Amino acid sequence: MSDKSDTDLGPNDVTEPLRVAIGDRYLTYALSTIMHRALPDARDGLKPVHRRILYAMSRLRLSPTGGFLKSAKISGDTMGDFHPHGDAAIYDAMARLAQDFNVRYPLVDGQGNFGNIDGDNPAASRYTEARMTSAAEALLEGLNENAVDFRDNYDGRLEEPSVLPATFPNLLANGSSGIAVGMATNIPPHNLHELIEACLHLIKTPDARDDTLLNYIPGPDFPTGGVIVEPRDNIAEAYRTGRGAFRLRAKWEVEDLGRGQWQIVVTEIPYQVQKSKLIEKLAEVIQTKKVPLLADVRDESADDIRVILEPRAKTVDPGVMMGMLFKNSDLETRFSLNMNVLIDGVTPKVCSLKEVLRAFLDHRRDVLIRRSQYRLEKIDHRLEVLEGFIIAFLNLDRVIDIIRYDEDPKAALMIEDWAIGHTRATSEADYRSPLGDDPEVSLTEVQAEAILNMRLRSLRKLEELELIAERDALMEERAEIEDLLDSSDLQWARIAEQLRETRKIFGREAPGGVRRTEFAEATEVIDVPLEAMIEREPITVVCSKMGWVRAMTGHIDLTRELKFKDGDGPRFIFHAQTTDRLLVFGANGRFYTIAASNLPGGRGMGEPLRLMVDLPNDVEIVDFLIHEPDAKLIVASAEGNGFVVPEAEVIAQTRSGKQVLNVKDTVAKICKRVAGDHVAVVSENAKFLVFPVEDLPEMNRGKGVRIQKYKKATGRQGMLELDGGLSDLTTFDWDSGLSWPMGGGKTRTEPDMSEWKAGRAGVGKRPPYGFPKNNRFG
């Protein structure tokens, strides 16, 4: 298909470089994600979807004391009027606002199945009902008094608030999380009483230091409780920079069962940890014996959390066992803090704790000013109406006459010059008109309309003194509002008063207002060695050629004849202890780790080693040995490449093992513990070479370096093959010479190996006299 020429372009076609077109559109998408989806507003702490849900519920009059309404209706109205996205996403967002294990101060009062801490999903929206909570109502307070700006909804039919008035700092009270394009946010919930205390301190001392705020807000307050073990300095740094993390542990206690028996009861779990997943993880820890001190886990939870942890023995130290569980399970988590929020609903910024509180307080001042101005307008309108009512009362007969006989009573009322002389005063000197000294006035359109709309039954109640009393009260209120608008000190005093009222409703004395998350110092997790948990007993490890392994009780004679399956025989046999860790080195270059205590007993033929670790069936076992943490190993491939690796670096934490020697077109051939200062290596074509161990590099993983050089020869099918290859390798002390076994139980020692010593990667010479014909060191 040919490209479209410039002359074929229509009047609405635009040409631009592809890079510019894609860049502009992706930037638009990114900004939309940041501003209208993922990041919360620092002023009310809400994302657009949550704000629209609450506004839709307020329009449906779902007050905390009113009735419930189907969730499907709420999500449907929100989607149709304000949030043009999927109703499932809207319902999920609304359901989360009702989950008291996710939200510290729920904004939705749910009736029905709204999910649980086990991770079960809420019921479908057609089965559940909801209404607003008192906290949600507090966020909306003043919305009908021009407290915030409104903007058109997505199709221009309606208007929606750009932000809610928010009488409390919801961003920190309930927290928030979200992922945008190129940025994310994650804010933990806090205690509202403490937040208000910090706000009052900021009002009193605007230049307060960040560290001072920690006296009021020591840290997050998670709805699921738990214990924060993060050092205070780290918490202070996180709040100062807006980035950091909090270590959170489960709350537990020891329950005495009598007769020396006891068990651990977990009563609070970390925030956002699903209890069912936690139980599964603990069961896995027991199965894999990562924490041998733990014998069983049991969930006895009802409405509250009650997870039972049974020790393997009553002599186990509870603190040690819990320390290991904190290290190996979700009984301890880290909650990351990333206070990335929208300032004034526009600019994303990573804020400190002080900046977030300041943004809320500034918003409250704007709301106060706007509400005061709105009230001032209402007072002015009412005062104008009251003046009209007073005129009508003073000239009641004339007003009735005009309404009764005039064709256009409104115009007639406005044209008439009304007398405002006294009616009740005993003398003219005792009376002073509330409308001033002018004896005659005209009615405004608003006053005339109010008089015409007044019911006749109101005339008997329409007394001058009552009207004057109402007018004087409004004038007094108007003067107070004008003073408030002219004085920033009065404004902050009023904001502080409002915050104290909010504290009474949601603070420490209110139901659920007490701090749930405690603080403690992190006890150092003791890495208890395996031998401290398992009784140390001698065993003899036996592994056959086909890979069947067993552990026989005691140290038996290694030359003793043992039974094996037909066609099988002995491969590895050595003495060990039940507390030892065993290393298996495969021809694929991977190390696998097995606890000696996990080996099957000596009765029978044992079990396949490949069932204990993920060793492929086509991979041979190169070596099977006891782990010595301070020792070093030499690993090498059949091609003659290898290096030295510390044994501490080859321990595998999973069944799949740990890749140490990279073998691409070859296989691993050698795994020998370093036991001298020189290396002796022999090839399959009987070439012998000696060089210092220090010539081999020490690595944790890799292909290694050339140990011995081999010639390449042409094979039967014309392909290049190695003429020889690595046969065996050992280490020895130069001063002691090299020894090797000979037939009949004899051993030969060559004291001087100078003849065979050369640089690493050499070809080598013929072996010493008497060296075994199989080119093995024994």
Protein Blocks (a to p, Z undefined) as FASTA:
>chain_A
ZZddfklpcfkbccddfklmmmmmmmmmmmmmmmmmmpccfklopafklmmmmmmmmmno
pafklccddfklmmmmmmmmmmccdfklmmmmmmmmmmmklbmbacbdcedjebjfkopa
cddfklpccdddfklmmmmgoklnopaccdddfkomaccdfbdfkladfklmnopaddde
hiacddddddfklmmmmmmmmmmmmmbcfklmmmmmnbccdfkgpadfbdfklmmmmmmn
opacdddddddddddebjhiacdddfbdcehiafklmmmmmmmmmmnomammbmbdcdfb
fkbccdddddfbfkbcfklmmmmmmmmmckbccdddddddcehhlagcdddfklmmmmmm
mmmmmmmmmmmmmmmmmmmmmmmmmmmmmmmmmmmmmmmmmmmmpmblmlmmmmpccdfb
dfkbmbfklpccfkbjbfbdcddfklmmmmmmpcfklmmmmcfklmmmmmmmmmmmmmmm
mmmmmpmklmmmmmmmmmmmmmmmmmmmbghkacfbdcddddddddddfklmpccddddd
dddfkopacddehjddfkbccdddehiacfbdcdddfkbccddddfkopacdddfklpcc
fehjbjafklmpccdfklccfbdcdddfkbccddddfkopacdddfklmpcfbfnopafb
dcfklccfbdcddfbfbdcdddfkopacdddfklpccdfbdjbjafbdcdddddfkopac
dehiafbdcdddfklopadddehhiacddfblklmgccehiabpcddehiafklpaZZ
